[in-house]
Amino acid sequence: MAKHRPIRAPKITYAHAALGAAILASAIGGHATAAAADSAGPAAAAGHSAVAPQAAAQTRKAEETQVNVTAQQVLAMAKAQVGTSENAYGGGTKFQKWYADSQRAAETIARDGGTRAMYLNAPWCSIFVSWVGEQTGARPQVGWDAWTVAHAKWFAANDRWGAEARPGAVVFFSWGGSKSLDAIQHVGFVVKDNGDGTISTIEGNTGNGKVEERVRPKSQVVGYGYPQYAS
C-alpha cells in the first residue's frame, strides 16, 4: 500500500508502475515528523476485498502453532536492525529480498498481482515485521504479508486483535486516526506503553526509509495484533 513520503521523492511512482492496478496508493496525512512508511497491497479501485478469495481460507484459519519465542527476543531482533536503510529506489533491503524469495510472495502475487521481482523495491513496513517473525522463529504467530491491511485482518480473523499496547504486539497505524482496518497505512512492533498517551515502537520503512525506534501517539493507532509468545 504505497504512500507519499513527505521528505523525499515518493515511492508510489515506482510501485504503481511496477504493480499497476495491483498496488493501493494511499497518501499519508500528517506532518513532516510522521513516518513515511508504507506497504504493498492491491488497488481499491480494482474492487478487491482486503482478503481475496484464494487467501480467505488461510486468513480465517488460526495458526495455532506454538512457538518457543518470547516478546523480548522478537524485540531484540527488531532493534538489531535499527539503522538499516533502503536504497535510492526504495529497495535493496534484506527484508524485501527475503520476501521476494519466500513462499508467501507467491500467495500474495496470486492475491494482489505483480511478480516476485516487484517486491524487491516494494514498500516494506509489513515485510519488515514478517522478516523479524521469520528470523526469530515466531512467524506462525507474527504472520507474514506485504500488505498492512491483510496482515491486520489476519490477526482479527484469528481473534488476536485488541486495543491494548503490549510489548511485542504488532501495532497498526492510520495517520488520520481512523479505527477502520481498511484505513491502515503502517505497521511496527510495540516496545512499551509510555503511560502518557504514546507508545514506543520499532518500525521498518519509516523516517527516510529506515528501521527506526519511534514514539507515536495512540491517537494514530488502529489496533494491535497479539502474537502468542512463549511466557
Secondary structure, 3 states (H helix, E strand, C coil): CECCCCCCCCCHHHHHHHHHHHCCECCCCCCCCCCCCCECCCCHHHCCCCCCHHHHHHHHCCCCCCCCCCHHHHHHHHHCCCCCECCCCCCCCHHHHHHHHCHHHHHHHHHHCCCHHHHHHCCEHHHHHHHHHHHHCCHHHHCCCCCHHHHHHHHHHCCCEECCCCCCCEEEECCCCCCCHHHCCEEEEEEEECCCCEEEEEEEEECCCEEEEEEEEHHHEEEEECCCCCC
